[in-house]
Amino acid sequence: LALTGATRLVIAGDVVHGPGSTRPRAQGPAPLEAFLRALSPVEVIAVLGNHDRRAADALESAGANPREQHAIGPHLVEHGDVPARVHEARARALAAGGRVLVGHLHPALSLGARAGDRIGARATVPAFVSARGLLCLPALSPNARGGDVRGAALRAQLEALAGAPSEPMGVAVVVDDRVMVLGDVFRTA
């Protein structure tokens, strides 16, 4: 926020993980309230995710603006845990020349040693996955590593959101302060 000068932050869901985030601490405010205070005066729009739908009142009390979905120009932000809602949002966004941005899946890419190789460093980096009319956002949090985009389970979930297994999907990863475009890592030669 400091680097961009943004006055609004849109979070694609899962602002909280459980009820402990909304409970005040003996030494101060609830973690959610402290987090949102630290962002002030930035407007925070929280698209409700599966972990925080029950915390909508707490989000609002702490200063956020909770919503089921949020439009940014021709784009729509949707949490992404309900594929049917994503398909509907994607169709609307495509018709307007945009795309739907989703959280929920937390794509990442594991880098480093090969399977069975005991020597070598391993790192998991956040990844963006894009398809026509869809952008799946990584979790940019040290508390949510994410699932490897090369794994069958995450691939199936991404295909469900994209609407077809044949849909080309691009991948870009976040390494330090850079975003590196890798292309379609799902295609096999």
C-alpha positions as CSV (number, residue, x, y, z in Angstrom):
1,L,0.0,0.0,0.0
2,A,2.8,2.4,0.8
3,L,4.6,1.7,-2.5
4,T,1.5,2.2,-4.6
5,G,-0.3,4.9,-2.7
6,A,-3.5,2.9,-2.9
7,T,-6.5,4.3,-1.0
8,R,-8.5,1.0,-1.3
9,L,-7.7,-2.6,-0.6
10,V,-9.9,-5.4,-1.9
11,I,-9.3,-8.7,-0.2
12,A,-10.7,-11.8,-2.1
13,G,-11.8,-13.6,1.1
14,D,-10.5,-15.4,4.1
15,V,-9.5,-12.3,6.0
16,V,-9.9,-14.4,9.2
17,H,-9.2,-18.1,9.7
18,G,-11.2,-18.7,12.8
19,P,-13.2,-17.1,15.6
20,G,-10.0,-16.3,17.5
21,S,-9.2,-13.5,15.0
22,T,-12.2,-11.5,16.1
23,R,-11.8,-11.9,19.9
24,P,-10.1,-9.1,21.9
25,R,-6.9,-10.0,23.6
26,A,-6.0,-9.2,27.2
27,Q,-3.3,-6.9,26.1
28,G,-5.2,-5.2,23.2
29,P,-7.7,-5.4,20.4
30,A,-8.6,-8.5,18.4
31,P,-6.1,-9.4,15.7
32,L,-8.7,-8.5,13.0
33,E,-9.2,-5.0,14.5
34,A,-5.5,-4.4,14.9
35,F,-4.9,-5.5,11.3
36,L,-7.6,-3.2,10.0
37,R,-6.4,-0.3,12.2
38,A,-2.9,-0.7,10.8
39,L,-4.3,-0.2,7.3
40,S,-6.1,3.0,8.1
41,P,-6.9,5.3,6.3
42,V,-7.1,2.8,3.4
43,E,-10.6,1.6,2.7
44,V,-10.8,-2.2,3.1
45,I,-13.4,-4.1,1.1
46,A,-13.5,-7.8,2.2
47,V,-15.1,-10.2,-0.2
48,L,-16.4,-12.8,2.2
49,G,-14.7,-16.2,2.0
50,N,-15.6,-19.6,3.4
51,H,-13.5,-18.8,6.6
52,D,-15.0,-15.4,7.3
53,R,-18.7,-15.4,6.2
54,R,-19.7,-15.9,9.8
55,A,-17.4,-12.9,10.7
56,A,-19.2,-10.4,8.5
57,D,-20.4,-8.4,11.5
58,A,-17.0,-8.4,13.1
59,L,-15.4,-7.3,9.9
60,E,-17.9,-4.4,9.6
61,S,-17.4,-3.4,13.3
62,A,-13.7,-3.4,12.8
63,G,-13.9,-1.0,9.9
64,A,-14.0,-3.2,6.8
65,N,-16.7,-3.2,4.2
66,P,-17.8,-6.9,3.8
67,R,-19.4,-8.0,0.5
68,E,-20.3,-11.2,-1.3
69,Q,-18.7,-9.9,-4.5
70,H,-17.1,-6.7,-5.6
71,A,-16.8,-5.0,-9.0
72,I,-13.7,-3.2,-10.1
73,G,-14.5,-1.7,-13.6
74,P,-15.3,-4.7,-15.8
75,H,-13.7,-7.2,-13.3
76,L,-15.4,-9.0,-10.5
77,V,-13.8,-10.2,-7.2
78,E,-15.3,-13.4,-5.9
79,H,-13.9,-15.7,-3.2
80,G,-13.9,-18.8,-5.4
81,D,-15.1,-21.5,-3.1
82,V,-18.4,-22.0,-5.0
83,P,-17.6,-22.9,-8.6
84,A,-21.2,-22.1,-9.8
85,R,-20.9,-18.6,-8.5
86,V,-17.5,-18.2,-10.2
87,H,-18.9,-19.4,-13.5
88,E,-21.7,-16.9,-13.3
89,A,-19.3,-14.1,-12.3
90,R,-16.9,-15.1,-15.1
91,A,-19.6,-14.9,-17.7
92,R,-20.6,-11.5,-16.5
93,A,-17.0,-10.3,-16.4
94,L,-16.2,-11.7,-19.9
95,A,-19.3,-9.9,-21.3
96,A,-18.0,-6.7,-19.9
97,G,-14.4,-7.3,-21.2
98,G,-13.0,-8.2,-17.8
99,R,-12.3,-11.3,-15.7
100,V,-13.2,-12.7,-12.4
101,L,-10.5,-12.6,-9.7
102,V,-10.7,-15.4,-7.1
103,G,-8.9,-16.3,-3.9
104,H,-9.6,-19.5,-2.0
105,L,-7.3,-21.9,-3.8
106,H,-4.0,-20.2,-2.9
107,P,-1.9,-21.5,-5.9
108,A,1.8,-21.8,-5.4
109,L,4.8,-23.4,-7.1
110,S,7.3,-25.6,-5.3
111,L,10.8,-24.9,-6.5
112,G,14.0,-26.7,-5.9
113,A,15.0,-30.3,-5.4
114,R,13.5,-33.1,-7.5
115,A,11.4,-35.8,-5.9
116,G,13.8,-38.3,-4.2
117,D,16.7,-35.8,-4.2
118,R,17.9,-35.3,-0.7
119,I,20.3,-32.5,-1.6
120,G,19.1,-29.1,-2.6
121,A,17.0,-26.2,-1.4
122,R,13.2,-26.1,-1.7
123,A,11.0,-23.1,-1.7
124,T,7.3,-22.6,-2.3
125,V,6.4,-19.3,-4.0
126,P,3.0,-17.7,-4.5
127,A,1.6,-18.1,-8.0
128,F,-1.1,-16.4,-10.1
129,V,-3.0,-18.7,-12.4
130,S,-4.9,-17.2,-15.4
131,A,-7.3,-18.5,-17.9
132,R,-9.7,-16.7,-20.2
133,G,-11.8,-14.5,-18.0
134,L,-10.3,-15.8,-14.8
135,L,-7.4,-14.9,-12.5
136,C,-6.7,-17.1,-9.4
137,L,-4.8,-15.1,-6.8
138,P,-2.2,-16.5,-4.5
139,A,-2.3,-16.1,-0.7
140,L,0.3,-13.4,0.0
141,S,0.6,-14.5,3.6
142,P,3.3,-16.5,5.3
143,N,0.5,-18.4,7.0
144,A,-1.0,-19.9,3.8
145,R,1.7,-21.6,1.7
146,G,-0.7,-22.7,-1.0
147,G,-1.1,-25.8,-3.1
148,D,1.4,-26.6,-5.9
149,V,0.0,-25.7,-9.3
150,R,1.5,-28.9,-10.7
151,G,-0.5,-31.1,-8.3
152,A,-3.5,-33.1,-9.6
153,A,-5.8,-31.9,-6.9
154,L,-5.2,-28.2,-7.4
155,R,-5.2,-28.6,-11.2
156,A,-8.7,-30.2,-11.0
157,Q,-10.0,-27.3,-8.8
158,L,-8.6,-24.8,-11.3
159,E,-10.1,-26.6,-14.2
160,A,-13.5,-26.6,-12.4
161,L,-13.3,-22.8,-12.1
162,A,-12.1,-22.3,-15.6
163,G,-14.9,-24.5,-16.9
164,A,-13.0,-26.9,-19.0
165,P,-9.9,-29.1,-18.8
166,S,-8.7,-28.0,-22.2
167,E,-8.7,-24.3,-21.2
168,P,-5.1,-22.9,-21.4
169,M,-3.9,-21.6,-18.1
170,G,-0.9,-19.3,-17.6
171,V,1.2,-19.2,-14.4
172,A,3.2,-16.4,-13.0
173,V,5.1,-16.6,-9.7
174,V,6.1,-14.1,-7.0
175,V,9.8,-14.4,-6.1
176,D,11.0,-11.7,-3.7
177,D,9.6,-8.5,-5.1
178,R,9.3,-9.7,-8.7
179,V,6.5,-11.4,-10.6
180,M,7.9,-13.9,-13.2
181,V,5.7,-15.2,-16.0
182,L,6.2,-18.9,-16.6
183,G,3.5,-19.6,-19.2
184,D,1.3,-22.7,-19.2
185,V,3.1,-25.1,-16.9
186,F,0.2,-27.5,-17.2
187,R,0.8,-28.4,-20.8
188,T,3.0,-31.5,-21.5
189,A,5.1,-31.7,-24.6
